[in-house]
């Protein structure tokens, strides 16, 4: 006898300006999760910068932030996507526009994981990208984040390059 799955209790919706303080806290948690560092307080200037960045994202027609809301709990997850266009630079008979989507900042509170929230957030973001004609999806995650690598690989993402980072002063020193 098959068991019937119960409907999810969370909802996925577009983020609003009222959600921004919680979204900043999610971004902080995501950064700490990736870095593995100790919890730090955000400087007021950084908090304000993130609020402005998220507010600008809400206003853009090519960007979307979605949130997962759990009744009685409030927001328990978020994700965002940006669709961008580029003109092909290779020789061709006609100008061709290529649209890609960058998935970013997907976060689900640890106690709400394994409830289908991640997939629901991602589905909403991918639908947005598809509706805007994105041909491919891109994302980045820390190479130390084994959880992320496993999740993205299961969904069909393949590593296509390596992104390196360095502090400006170190590169300047090395160039001397």
N, C-alpha and C positions, 0 to 999 in steps of 0.2 A: 504494500500500500504506500503510495507516494505521499510525502508530507508537503503541505502547502507552506511556502515561504511567506512570512508576514511582510506586509508593506513596510518600507523604511519609515522611520518616524521623523527623519530630518527632511528639510527642504533645501533645494539649491535655488538661489536667486541672485540677481545682479546686486552688487554692493552699492551702497548709498553713502552720502557724505556723513551720515550719522554713524556709520560703521568704521570710519577711518581710525579712531583711537584704538579699537580692538585689532584692526589690521596691522597697525604699527607694532603692537605687542606680538602678533604672530610673526612678523618679519624678524623681530628681535629673537624670538624663540628659535626660528629657523636658522638664523646666523649662529646662535649658540650651539644648536644641534650639529651643524656642519663643522664648526671650529672645535667643538669639544671643550671649549674654554669655560672659565667660571662666569657666573652671571654678573653682568655689569649694568649699571644704570646708564641710560642714554643721556647724553648732554642735551639740554633744551634745544640748542641749535640743530642737532641731528634729528631730534623728535620733530621739530617744525619742518625740516627739510623733507623728511619722509611723509609727513602729512600733506605737504604741497605736491610732492611727486605723485602720491596716490590720488589726490584731488585732480591733478592734471590728467591722470590716466582715466578717471571717471568721465572726463569731458571729451575725450578723443573718440571719434567714430571707428578708429582702427584698433582700439584697445578695449579690453573687457576684463573686469574683476568680478569674480563670482564668489559667493560665500555659501557655506553650509550652516544652516541654523537648526538647532535641536530644541524642540519645545521644552520650556522650563530650564534650559541651560544657556540659551543664547547662541552666539556664533561659536562654531567648533572647527571651522576649516575655511580655507580660502585658496584661490588660485587666480593667476592672470595670464593673459595672452596678448601679444601684439602682432598684428599683421602688417607686413611692410612689402613694398613693391620696389623692384629694380628693373632697369632696362638692360637687356642683354648687350654685352659689349663685343660679342663674337660676330664675325662676318655673317650676314644673313640678308635676305632679300627685303624683309620688312622689319619694322621695329617690333620687338616683342617684350611685353611686360611679364615679369615673373614675380609671383606672390608667394611669400613664405610666412610662416607663423612661428613665433618664438614663445614657448611655454615657459613660465617663470613662477617662482614663489608659491609652489603648491605646498600647503601645510594642513595637516589634520592633527588636532590635539591628540596626544598619545592615548588617553582613555577612551577615545571614540574611533580608534583605528579598528580595522577588520569588520566594519559595519557597512561597507560599500560606499563610504563618503568620498574616498579618493577617486574611485572610478566615476562616480556621479559628477564630481567637480571636473574631472578630465573630459568626460563626455560633453559637458556643456561648453568647455573651452574649445574642444575639437570641432564641435558643431558650429561655433562662431567662426572659427578659421575657415571651415569648409564653405560656409555661406558667403564669405568674402573672397572666395576663389583661391585660397592658399593651396599651393601644390605640394608643399612639404611642411613638416613640423620639425623644429629644432629646439633643443634645450641644453642646458648645461647643469652639471652637478659635480660636487667635489669628488675627486677620485677616492677619497677616504670614506665616502658615504656608501657603504656596501648595500644598505637597505635601498637606497635610490637606484643604484646600478641594477640590482636584482629586479626591482619593479619595472624600470624602463626597458630592460632587456626582454622581460616577459611580454611587454606590449609591442615589441617589434623594433625598438630603437637600437641602432648600431652605432658604435663609436666611429666617427668619420674623420676625426682630427684630434689634435691636442692643443689645448689652450694653456699657455704658460703665463705666469704672472711674476712681477718683480717690483721691488721698491725703486722708485726713480733714483734715489741717492746711491743705491748699490750699483745700478747700471752706470751712472755717471762716474762712480769710483772705478769701475772696471774698465771704462773707456780712457782713463788717464794714462 
